[in-house]
Amino acid sequence: MPKGYWVSVYPAIEDPEKLTAYNKLAGIAVKAAGGRVLASIGSRVVAHEAGIPERVVLIEFDTFEQAVAAYESPAYRTALAELPDGFERDFRITESLT
């Protein structure tokens, strides 16, 4: 069964300190849903074309359905409520090819 992935790119982070509450709650929610962080804060990034070398987060789940359910979970919804006003990210859930 194909795995599921959360892919997040943060075009700009004006005040990383404002993400502290979200980071803590999101980490708990992801772990509880069986997610594994493969790349995150501190990972090296080389951006090409229109890419922006800001924070990139890659999280793996055992299945695509598990990745979708984790996003829709009450625990992750609580984390989303902690994102600061004016915050911008490019987020998607994708399925692996195998």
Biopython code that builds the backbone (N, CA, C, O; Angstrom):
import numpy as np
from Bio.PDB.StructureBuilder import StructureBuilder

atoms = [
    (1, "MET", "N", (0.848, -1.182, 0.000)),
    (1, "MET", "CA", (0.000, 0.000, 0.000)),
    (1, "MET", "C", (0.893, 1.244, 0.000)),
    (1, "MET", "O", (1.844, 1.318, 0.778)),
    (2, "PRO", "N", (0.600, 2.214, -0.856)),
    (2, "PRO", "CA", (1.417, 3.431, -0.928)),
    (2, "PRO", "C", (1.397, 4.243, 0.373)),
    (2, "PRO", "O", (0.385, 4.315, 1.070)),
    (3, "LYS", "N", (2.527, 4.836, 0.667)),
    (3, "LYS", "CA", (2.634, 5.700, 1.834)),
    (3, "LYS", "C", (2.039, 7.068, 1.542)),
    (3, "LYS", "O", (1.827, 7.429, 0.384)),
    (4, "GLY", "N", (1.773, 7.820, 2.591)),
    (4, "GLY", "CA", (1.303, 9.187, 2.463)),
    (4, "GLY", "C", (2.323, 10.143, 3.047)),
    (4, "GLY", "O", (3.029, 9.810, 3.999)),
    (5, "TYR", "N", (2.396, 11.332, 2.471)),
    (5, "TYR", "CA", (3.369, 12.328, 2.929)),
    (5, "TYR", "C", (2.712, 13.689, 3.092)),
    (5, "TYR", "O", (1.886, 14.104, 2.279)),
    (6, "TRP", "N", (3.095, 14.366, 4.151)),
    (6, "TRP", "CA", (2.783, 15.787, 4.296)),
    (6, "TRP", "C", (4.010, 16.526, 3.791)),
    (6, "TRP", "O", (5.132, 16.220, 4.194)),
    (7, "VAL", "N", (3.806, 17.487, 2.920)),
    (7, "VAL", "CA", (4.894, 18.314, 2.417)),
    (7, "VAL", "C", (4.521, 19.768, 2.698)),
    (7, "VAL", "O", (3.502, 20.255, 2.210)),
    (8, "SER", "N", (5.330, 20.445, 3.469)),
    (8, "SER", "CA", (5.075, 21.847, 3.811)),
    (8, "SER", "C", (6.294, 22.687, 3.464)),
    (8, "SER", "O", (7.429, 22.314, 3.759)),
    (9, "VAL", "N", (6.043, 23.810, 2.840)),
    (9, "VAL", "CA", (7.094, 24.782, 2.558)),
    (9, "VAL", "C", (6.605, 26.113, 3.098)),
    (9, "VAL", "O", (5.461, 26.507, 2.871)),
    (10, "TYR", "N", (7.459, 26.783, 3.797)),
    (10, "TYR", "CA", (7.123, 28.055, 4.433)),
    (10, "TYR", "C", (7.850, 29.168, 3.689)),
    (10, "TYR", "O", (9.047, 29.363, 3.902)),
    (11, "PRO", "N", (7.151, 29.907, 2.816)),
    (11, "PRO", "CA", (7.799, 30.941, 2.000)),
    (11, "PRO", "C", (8.562, 31.990, 2.816)),
    (11, "PRO", "O", (9.616, 32.463, 2.391)),
    (12, "ALA", "N", (8.040, 32.342, 3.958)),
    (12, "ALA", "CA", (8.718, 33.320, 4.810)),
    (12, "ALA", "C", (8.240, 33.134, 6.241)),
    (12, "ALA", "O", (7.064, 32.879, 6.500)),
    (13, "ILE", "N", (9.169, 33.268, 7.142)),
    (13, "ILE", "CA", (8.833, 33.188, 8.560)),
    (13, "ILE", "C", (9.394, 34.447, 9.208)),
    (13, "ILE", "O", (10.598, 34.559, 9.437)),
    (14, "GLU", "N", (8.511, 35.386, 9.497)),
    (14, "GLU", "CA", (8.955, 36.659, 10.064)),
    (14, "GLU", "C", (9.391, 36.515, 11.524)),
    (14, "GLU", "O", (10.377, 37.119, 11.947)),
    (15, "ASP", "N", (8.651, 35.714, 12.286)),
    (15, "ASP", "CA", (8.951, 35.568, 13.705)),
    (15, "ASP", "C", (8.836, 34.098, 14.105)),
    (15, "ASP", "O", (7.765, 33.657, 14.523)),
    (16, "PRO", "N", (9.928, 33.332, 13.980)),
    (16, "PRO", "CA", (9.892, 31.906, 14.293)),
    (16, "PRO", "C", (9.407, 31.602, 15.714)),
    (16, "PRO", "O", (8.856, 30.529, 15.960)),
    (17, "GLU", "N", (9.607, 32.531, 16.643)),
    (17, "GLU", "CA", (9.173, 32.317, 18.027)),
    (17, "GLU", "C", (7.662, 32.147, 18.126)),
    (17, "GLU", "O", (7.166, 31.461, 19.020)),
    (18, "LYS", "N", (6.931, 32.773, 17.206)),
    (18, "LYS", "CA", (5.472, 32.672, 17.234)),
    (18, "LYS", "C", (4.979, 31.284, 16.815)),
    (18, "LYS", "O", (3.798, 30.973, 16.969)),
    (19, "LEU", "N", (5.873, 30.460, 16.291)),
    (19, "LEU", "CA", (5.501, 29.104, 15.883)),
    (19, "LEU", "C", (5.702, 28.070, 16.983)),
    (19, "LEU", "O", (5.401, 26.894, 16.777)),
    (20, "THR", "N", (6.198, 28.473, 18.130)),
    (20, "THR", "CA", (6.518, 27.541, 19.204)),
    (20, "THR", "C", (5.324, 26.698, 19.631)),
    (20, "THR", "O", (5.443, 25.477, 19.736)),
    (21, "ALA", "N", (4.189, 27.314, 19.876)),
    (21, "ALA", "CA", (3.001, 26.570, 20.318)),
    (21, "ALA", "C", (2.539, 25.611, 19.226)),
    (21, "ALA", "O", (2.218, 24.456, 19.508)),
    (22, "TYR", "N", (2.504, 26.085, 17.980)),
    (22, "TYR", "CA", (2.110, 25.211, 16.870)),
    (22, "TYR", "C", (3.062, 24.023, 16.754)),
    (22, "TYR", "O", (2.618, 22.879, 16.648)),
    (23, "ASN", "N", (4.361, 24.287, 16.774)),
    (23, "ASN", "CA", (5.351, 23.212, 16.625)),
    (23, "ASN", "C", (5.166, 22.131, 17.676)),
    (23, "ASN", "O", (5.224, 20.942, 17.363)),
    (24, "LYS", "N", (4.946, 22.530, 18.906)),
    (24, "LYS", "CA", (4.782, 21.565, 19.999)),
    (24, "LYS", "C", (3.524, 20.721, 19.777)),
    (24, "LYS", "O", (3.580, 19.493, 19.828)),
    (25, "LEU", "N", (2.400, 21.378, 19.532)),
    (25, "LEU", "CA", (1.137, 20.654, 19.356)),
    (25, "LEU", "C", (1.129, 19.818, 18.078)),
    (25, "LEU", "O", (0.607, 18.703, 18.073)),
    (26, "ALA", "N", (1.694, 20.339, 17.009)),
    (26, "ALA", "CA", (1.751, 19.589, 15.750)),
    (26, "ALA", "C", (2.616, 18.343, 15.907)),
    (26, "ALA", "O", (2.275, 17.276, 15.397)),
    (27, "GLY", "N", (3.716, 18.479, 16.603)),
    (27, "GLY", "CA", (4.593, 17.322, 16.839)),
    (27, "GLY", "C", (3.882, 16.212, 17.590)),
    (27, "GLY", "O", (4.021, 15.037, 17.251)),
    (28, "ILE", "N", (3.125, 16.583, 18.603)),
    (28, "ILE", "CA", (2.357, 15.602, 19.376)),
    (28, "ILE", "C", (1.305, 14.932, 18.495)),
    (28, "ILE", "O", (1.141, 13.713, 18.534)),
    (29, "ALA", "N", (0.591, 15.736, 17.697)),
    (29, "ALA", "CA", (-0.467, 15.206, 16.830)),
    (29, "ALA", "C", (0.100, 14.266, 15.768)),
    (29, "ALA", "O", (-0.475, 13.209, 15.506)),
    (30, "VAL", "N", (1.207, 14.636, 15.163)),
    (30, "VAL", "CA", (1.825, 13.817, 14.124)),
    (30, "VAL", "C", (2.293, 12.488, 14.715)),
    (30, "VAL", "O", (2.049, 11.428, 14.137)),
    (31, "LYS", "N", (2.945, 12.542, 15.832)),
    (31, "LYS", "CA", (3.440, 11.318, 16.469)),
    (31, "LYS", "C", (2.283, 10.402, 16.860)),
    (31, "LYS", "O", (2.357, 9.190, 16.659)),
    (32, "ALA", "N", (1.224, 10.970, 17.413)),
    (32, "ALA", "CA", (0.060, 10.181, 17.819)),
    (32, "ALA", "C", (-0.605, 9.508, 16.619)),
    (32, "ALA", "O", (-1.205, 8.442, 16.755)),
    (33, "ALA", "N", (-0.498, 10.134, 15.445)),
    (33, "ALA", "CA", (-1.113, 9.593, 14.226)),
    (33, "ALA", "C", (-0.177, 8.643, 13.480)),
    (33, "ALA", "O", (-0.531, 8.136, 12.416)),
    (34, "GLY", "N", (1.002, 8.403, 14.024)),
    (34, "GLY", "CA", (1.941, 7.476, 13.399)),
    (34, "GLY", "C", (2.856, 8.099, 12.372)),
    (34, "GLY", "O", (3.508, 7.383, 11.611)),
    (35, "GLY", "N", (2.919, 9.429, 12.335)),
    (35, "GLY", "CA", (3.782, 10.111, 11.372)),
    (35, "GLY", "C", (5.232, 10.132, 11.811)),
    (35, "GLY", "O", (5.539, 10.117, 13.003)),
    (36, "ARG", "N", (6.121, 10.165, 10.826)),
    (36, "ARG", "CA", (7.555, 10.237, 11.072)),
    (36, "ARG", "C", (8.128, 11.439, 10.325)),
    (36, "ARG", "O", (7.969, 11.551, 9.110)),
    (37, "VAL", "N", (8.782, 12.321, 11.037)),
    (37, "VAL", "CA", (9.369, 13.510, 10.416)),
    (37, "VAL", "C", (10.662, 13.087, 9.718)),
    (37, "VAL", "O", (11.585, 12.579, 10.354)),
    (38, "LEU", "N", (10.713, 13.305, 8.405)),
    (38, "LEU", "CA", (11.896, 12.959, 7.625)),
    (38, "LEU", "C", (12.805, 14.150, 7.375)),
    (38, "LEU", "O", (14.020, 13.993, 7.255)),
    (39, "ALA", "N", (12.221, 15.345, 7.297)),
    (39, "ALA", "CA", (13.007, 16.573, 7.114)),
    (39, "ALA", "C", (12.246, 17.702, 7.791)),
    (39, "ALA", "O", (11.018, 17.760, 7.729)),
    (40, "SER", "N", (12.978, 18.595, 8.436)),
    (40, "SER", "CA", (12.309, 19.681, 9.150)),
    (40, "SER", "C", (13.288, 20.808, 9.412)),
    (40, "SER", "O", (14.258, 20.995, 8.678)),
    (41, "ILE", "N", (13.019, 21.554, 10.470)),
    (41, "ILE", "CA", (13.829, 22.699, 10.874)),
    (41, "ILE", "C", (15.296, 22.279, 10.964)),
    (41, "ILE", "O", (15.625, 21.268, 11.584)),
    (42, "GLY", "N", (16.146, 23.046, 10.356)),
    (42, "GLY", "CA", (17.567, 22.754, 10.415)),
    (42, "GLY", "C", (18.069, 21.903, 9.262)),
    (42, "GLY", "O", (19.278, 21.764, 9.079)),
    (43, "SER", "N", (17.142, 21.320, 8.468)),
    (43, "SER", "CA", (17.558, 20.543, 7.301)),
    (43, "SER", "C", (18.144, 21.488, 6.253)),
    (43, "SER", "O", (17.696, 22.625, 6.107)),
    (44, "ARG", "N", (19.132, 21.009, 5.540)),
    (44, "ARG", "CA", (19.714, 21.827, 4.482)),
    (44, "ARG", "C", (18.781, 21.827, 3.281)),
    (44, "ARG", "O", (18.168, 20.809, 2.963)),
    (45, "VAL", "N", (18.677, 22.972, 2.617)),
    (45, "VAL", "CA", (17.806, 23.130, 1.452)),
    (45, "VAL", "C", (18.583, 23.820, 0.341)),
    (45, "VAL", "O", (19.254, 24.824, 0.579)),
    (46, "VAL", "N", (18.493, 23.290, -0.859)),
    (46, "VAL", "CA", (18.992, 23.951, -2.054)),
    (46, "VAL", "C", (17.767, 24.190, -2.927)),
    (46, "VAL", "O", (17.143, 23.235, -3.392)),
    (47, "ALA", "N", (17.422, 25.429, -3.151)),
    (47, "ALA", "CA", (16.221, 25.772, -3.914)),
    (47, "ALA", "C", (16.583, 26.083, -5.362)),
    (47, "ALA", "O", (17.602, 26.716, -5.639)),
    (48, "HIS", "N", (15.737, 25.628, -6.276)),
    (48, "HIS", "CA", (15.915, 25.890, -7.706)),
    (48, "HIS", "C", (14.644, 26.516, -8.262)),
    (48, "HIS", "O", (13.589, 26.468, -7.629)),
    (49, "GLU", "N", (14.751, 27.101, -9.446)),
    (49, "GLU", "CA", (13.643, 27.759, -10.124)),
    (49, "GLU", "C", (12.967, 28.750, -9.174)),
    (49, "GLU", "O", (13.627, 29.655, -8.662)),
    (50, "ALA", "N", (11.669, 28.595, -8.932)),
    (50, "ALA", "CA", (10.945, 29.525, -8.060)),
    (50, "ALA", "C", (11.033, 29.125, -6.588)),
    (50, "ALA", "O", (10.362, 29.715, -5.742)),
    (51, "GLY", "N", (11.849, 28.136, -6.286)),
    (51, "GLY", "CA", (11.971, 27.665, -4.909)),
    (51, "GLY", "C", (12.517, 28.717, -3.970)),
    (51, "GLY", "O", (13.305, 29.577, -4.364)),
    (52, "ILE", "N", (12.096, 28.640, -2.746)),
    (52, "ILE", "CA", (12.537, 29.560, -1.704)),
    (52, "ILE", "C", (13.232, 28.728, -0.630)),
    (52, "ILE", "O", (12.638, 27.784, -0.109)),
    (53, "PRO", "N", (14.467, 29.059, -0.291)),
    (53, "PRO", "CA", (15.210, 28.224, 0.656)),
    (53, "PRO", "C", (14.822, 28.466, 2.111)),
    (53, "PRO", "O", (15.683, 28.698, 2.959)),
    (54, "GLU", "N", (13.552, 28.412, 2.388)),
    (54, "GLU", "CA", (13.079, 28.520, 3.763)),
    (54, "GLU", "C", (12.807, 27.125, 4.297)),
    (54, "GLU", "O", (13.138, 26.121, 3.667)),
    (55, "ARG", "N", (12.217, 27.088, 5.434)),
    (55, "ARG", "CA", (11.892, 25.845, 6.121)),
    (55, "ARG", "C", (11.044, 24.925, 5.231)),
    (55, "ARG", "O", (10.050, 25.356, 4.646)),
    (56, "VAL", "N", (11.448, 23.666, 5.140)),
    (56, "VAL", "CA", (10.709, 22.620, 4.437)),
    (56, "VAL", "C", (10.483, 21.492, 5.432)),
    (56, "VAL", "O", (11.408, 21.091, 6.139)),
    (57, "VAL", "N", (9.251, 20.974, 5.490)),
    (57, "VAL", "CA", (8.939, 19.875, 6.394)),
    (57, "VAL", "C", (8.374, 18.724, 5.569)),
    (57, "VAL", "O", (7.478, 18.916, 4.748)),
    (58, "LEU", "N", (8.908, 17.527, 5.798)),
    (58, "LEU", "CA", (8.446, 16.319, 5.128)),
    (58, "LEU", "C", (8.137, 15.275, 6.192)),
    (58, "LEU", "O", (9.005, 14.895, 6.978)),
    (59, "ILE", "N", (6.875, 14.814, 6.206)),
    (59, "ILE", "CA", (6.433, 13.832, 7.204)),
    (59, "ILE", "C", (5.840, 12.635, 6.473)),
    (59, "ILE", "O", (5.029, 12.791, 5.560)),
    (60, "GLU", "N", (6.250, 11.449, 6.881)),
    (60, "GLU", "CA", (5.796, 10.207, 6.253)),
    (60, "GLU", "C", (4.796, 9.477, 7.141)),
    (60, "GLU", "O", (4.957, 9.403, 8.359)),
    (61, "PHE", "N", (3.757, 8.939, 6.501)),
    (61, "PHE", "CA", (2.767, 8.096, 7.169)),
    (61, "PHE", "C", (2.724, 6.759, 6.439)),
    (61, "PHE", "O", (3.108, 6.685, 5.272)),
    (62, "ASP", "N", (2.270, 5.718, 7.095)),
    (62, "ASP", "CA", (2.232, 4.386, 6.489)),
    (62, "ASP", "C", (1.305, 4.316, 5.279)),
    (62, "ASP", "O", (1.546, 3.533, 4.360)),
    (63, "THR", "N", (0.251, 5.123, 5.273)),
    (63, "THR", "CA", (-0.689, 5.140, 4.143)),
    (63, "THR", "C", (-1.131, 6.571, 3.862)),
    (63, "THR", "O", (-1.023, 7.450, 4.717)),
    (64, "PHE", "N", (-1.630, 6.786, 2.650)),
    (64, "PHE", "CA", (-2.188, 8.079, 2.284)),
    (64, "PHE", "C", (-3.383, 8.411, 3.179)),
    (64, "PHE", "O", (-3.528, 9.541, 3.643)),
    (65, "GLU", "N", (-4.235, 7.413, 3.413)),
    (65, "GLU", "CA", (-5.419, 7.622, 4.252)),
    (65, "GLU", "C", (-5.031, 8.029, 5.669)),
    (65, "GLU", "O", (-5.710, 8.851, 6.283)),
    (66, "GLN", "N", (-3.956, 7.469, 6.187)),
    (66, "GLN", "CA", (-3.471, 7.833, 7.517)),
    (66, "GLN", "C", (-2.998, 9.288, 7.527)),
    (66, "GLN", "O", (-3.217, 10.005, 8.503)),
    (67, "ALA", "N", (-2.358, 9.721, 6.455)),
    (67, "ALA", "CA", (-1.888, 11.108, 6.363)),
    (67, "ALA", "C", (-3.059, 12.081, 6.343)),
    (67, "ALA", "O", (-3.016, 13.121, 6.999)),
    (68, "VAL", "N", (-4.109, 11.744, 5.587)),
    (68, "VAL", "CA", (-5.299, 12.601, 5.524)),
    (68, "VAL", "C", (-5.995, 12.632, 6.878)),
    (68, "VAL", "O", (-6.389, 13.697, 7.352)),
    (69, "ALA", "N", (-6.147, 11.468, 7.501)),
    (69, "ALA", "CA", (-6.806, 11.396, 8.813)),
    (69, "ALA", "C", (-6.030, 12.186, 9.865)),
    (69, "ALA", "O", (-6.633, 12.813, 10.736)),
    (70, "ALA", "N", (-4.716, 12.160, 9.793)),
    (70, "ALA", "CA", (-3.905, 12.916, 10.758)),
    (70, "ALA", "C", (-4.161, 14.411, 10.616)),
    (70, "ALA", "O", (-4.274, 15.120, 11.616)),
    (71, "TYR", "N", (-4.254, 14.893, 9.376)),
    (71, "TYR", "CA", (-4.525, 16.311, 9.143)),
    (71, "TYR", "C", (-5.899, 16.702, 9.679)),
    (71, "TYR", "O", (-6.071, 17.793, 10.224)),
    (72, "GLU", "N", (-6.858, 15.824, 9.526)),
    (72, "GLU", "CA", (-8.233, 16.102, 9.945)),
    (72, "GLU", "C", (-8.495, 15.800, 11.417)),
    (72, "GLU", "O", (-9.603, 16.027, 11.903)),
    (73, "SER", "N", (-7.503, 15.296, 12.125)),
    (73, "SER", "CA", (-7.690, 14.907, 13.525)),
    (73, "SER", "C", (-7.912, 16.124, 14.422)),
    (73, "SER", "O", (-7.412, 17.210, 14.129)),
    (74, "PRO", "N", (-8.653, 15.948, 15.505)),
    (74, "PRO", "CA", (-8.844, 17.044, 16.462)),
    (74, "PRO", "C", (-7.515, 17.574, 17.017)),
    (74, "PRO", "O", (-7.369, 18.775, 17.245)),
    (75, "ALA", "N", (-6.557, 16.681, 17.229)),
    (75, "ALA", "CA", (-5.266, 17.111, 17.778)),
    (75, "ALA", "C", (-4.547, 18.048, 16.816)),
    (75, "ALA", "O", (-3.975, 19.051, 17.243)),
    (76, "TYR", "N", (-4.568, 17.734, 15.519)),
    (76, "TYR", "CA", (-3.892, 18.612, 14.571)),
    (76, "TYR", "C", (-4.676, 19.893, 14.342)),
    (76, "TYR", "O", (-4.079, 20.947, 14.122)),
    (77, "ARG", "N", (-5.992, 19.825, 14.390)),
    (77, "ARG", "CA", (-6.817, 21.037, 14.267)),
    (77, "ARG", "C", (-6.498, 22.013, 15.399)),
    (77, "ARG", "O", (-6.486, 23.227, 15.196)),
    (78, "THR", "N", (-6.243, 21.482, 16.575)),
    (78, "THR", "CA", (-5.844, 22.325, 17.713)),
    (78, "THR", "C", (-4.506, 23.007, 17.416)),
    (78, "THR", "O", (-4.320, 24.187, 17.714)),
    (79, "ALA", "N", (-3.583, 22.251, 16.829)),
    (79, "ALA", "CA", (-2.283, 22.827, 16.467)),
    (79, "ALA", "C", (-2.452, 23.929, 15.418)),
    (79, "ALA", "O", (-1.834, 24.988, 15.525)),
    (80, "LEU", "N", (-3.282, 23.682, 14.414)),
    (80, "LEU", "CA", (-3.501, 24.692, 13.368)),
    (80, "LEU", "C", (-4.032, 26.000, 13.930)),
    (80, "LEU", "O", (-3.713, 27.075, 13.422)),
    (81, "ALA", "N", (-4.832, 25.912, 14.961)),
    (81, "ALA", "CA", (-5.389, 27.121, 15.576)),
    (81, "ALA", "C", (-4.299, 27.990, 16.195)),
    (81, "ALA", "O", (-4.534, 29.167, 16.471)),
    (82, "GLU", "N", (-3.117, 27.431, 16.417)),
    (82, "GLU", "CA", (-2.013, 28.179, 17.013)),
    (82, "GLU", "C", (-1.108, 28.869, 15.994)),
    (82, "GLU", "O", (-0.182, 29.585, 16.375)),
    (83, "LEU", "N", (-1.369, 28.660, 14.699)),
    (83, "LEU", "CA", (-0.566, 29.371, 13.702)),
    (83, "LEU", "C", (-0.837, 30.867, 13.822)),
    (83, "LEU", "O", (-1.993, 31.276, 13.940)),
    (84, "PRO", "N", (0.193, 31.675, 13.794)),
    (84, "PRO", "CA", (0.002, 33.120, 13.972)),
    (84, "PRO", "C", (-0.710, 33.764, 12.783)),
    (84, "PRO", "O", (-0.676, 33.241, 11.670)),
    (85, "ASP", "N", (-1.349, 34.896, 13.030)),
    (85, "ASP", "CA", (-2.002, 35.665, 11.967)),
    (85, "ASP", "C", (-0.978, 36.045, 10.900)),
    (85, "ASP", "O", (0.179, 36.340, 11.201)),
    (86, "GLY", "N", (-1.424, 36.031, 9.666)),
    (86, "GLY", "CA", (-0.557, 36.427, 8.569)),
    (86, "GLY", "C", (0.476, 35.386, 8.192)),
    (86, "GLY", "O", (1.342, 35.642, 7.356)),
    (87, "PHE", "N", (0.395, 34.230, 8.793)),
    (87, "PHE", "CA", (1.353, 33.162, 8.527)),
    (87, "PHE", "C", (1.041, 32.519, 7.179)),
    (87, "PHE", "O", (-0.127, 32.345, 6.831)),
    (88, "GLU", "N", (2.065, 32.170, 6.426)),
    (88, "GLU", "CA", (1.867, 31.608, 5.098)),
    (88, "GLU", "C", (2.680, 30.328, 4.942)),
    (88, "GLU", "O", (3.852, 30.266, 5.313)),
    (89, "ARG", "N", (2.025, 29.302, 4.382)),
    (89, "ARG", "CA", (2.751, 28.083, 4.039)),
    (89, "ARG", "C", (2.082, 27.417, 2.848)),
    (89, "ARG", "O", (0.906, 27.644, 2.564)),
    (90, "ASP", "N", (2.850, 26.602, 2.166)),
    (90, "ASP", "CA", (2.356, 25.789, 1.057)),
    (90, "ASP", "C", (2.330, 24.368, 1.606)),
    (90, "ASP", "O", (3.385, 23.782, 1.852)),
    (91, "PHE", "N", (1.129, 23.804, 1.803)),
    (91, "PHE", "CA", (0.967, 22.491, 2.437)),
    (91, "PHE", "C", (0.198, 21.574, 1.502)),
    (91, "PHE", "O", (-0.784, 21.986, 0.883)),
    (92, "ARG", "N", (0.641, 20.342, 1.402)),
    (92, "ARG", "CA", (-0.105, 19.353, 0.627)),
    (92, "ARG", "C", (0.123, 17.960, 1.192)),
    (92, "ARG", "O", (1.121, 17.693, 1.861)),
    (93, "ILE", "N", (-0.823, 17.087, 0.906)),
    (93, "ILE", "CA", (-0.704, 15.672, 1.255)),
    (93, "ILE", "C", (-0.611, 14.929, -0.058)),
    (93, "ILE", "O", (-1.439, 15.118, -0.948)),
    (94, "THR", "N", (0.413, 14.070, -0.181)),
    (94, "THR", "CA", (0.608, 13.355, -1.431)),
    (94, "THR", "C", (0.829, 11.863, -1.169)),
    (94, "THR", "O", (1.265, 11.465, -0.089)),
    (95, "GLU", "N", (0.524, 11.064, -2.164)),
    (95, "GLU", "CA", (0.679, 9.622, -2.066)),
    (95, "GLU", "C", (1.935, 9.204, -2.803)),
    (95, "GLU", "O", (2.253, 9.738, -3.865)),
    (96, "SER", "N", (2.654, 8.234, -2.225)),
    (96, "SER", "CA", (3.841, 7.725, -2.908)),
    (96, "SER", "C", (3.442, 6.881, -4.122)),
    (96, "SER", "O", (2.302, 6.426, -4.221)),
    (97, "LEU", "N", (4.350, 6.684, -5.006)),
    (97, "LEU", "CA", (4.064, 5.895, -6.207)),
    (97, "LEU", "C", (4.069, 4.397, -5.926)),
    (97, "LEU", "O", (3.461, 3.625, -6.667)),
    (98, "THR", "N", (4.740, 3.985, -4.877)),
    (98, "THR", "CA", (4.797, 2.553, -4.536)),
    (98, "THR", "C", (4.417, 2.320, -3.094)),
    (98, "THR", "O", (4.410, 1.178, -2.635)),
]
sb = StructureBuilder()
sb.init_structure("model")
sb.init_model(0)
sb.init_chain("A")
sb.init_seg("    ")
for serial, (resi, resn, name, xyz) in enumerate(atoms, 1):
    if name == "N":
        sb.init_residue(resn, " ", resi, " ")
    sb.init_atom(name, np.array(xyz, "f"), 0.0, 1.0, " ", f" {name:<3s}", serial, name[0])
structure = sb.get_structure()
